[in-house]
């Protein structure tokens, strides 16, 4: 049950387009609120609000350096999301394999209509 709650929390936090964009910006490394504000073209209070939500949901962490606060991604929630997505990968691969087998069977029937 905790796994479901955790995934729901991560997905809800990333569902807002500006927060997702912030995560994409932070993929390249830590940034200050001002740098994020400049890149997104949003007001500083809006960016701070989005960063607070991301922080509360465990997606980012703050590193104070001198008088600046740098935000960086936390890898654990994204790794958890990757594991969750990977759990579906085998299902998709199995279905694609079955589809491929079926299509090959149809092609053989078209080439050799007398054989079944």
Secondary structure as UniProt FT lines:
FT   HELIX           2..15
FT   HELIX           17..26
FT   TURN            27..28
FT   STRAND          31..32
FT   HELIX           33..40
FT   HELIX           44..56
FT   TURN            57..58
FT   STRAND          60..65
FT   TURN            66..67
FT   STRAND          68..73
FT   HELIX           75..111
FT   TURN            113..114
//
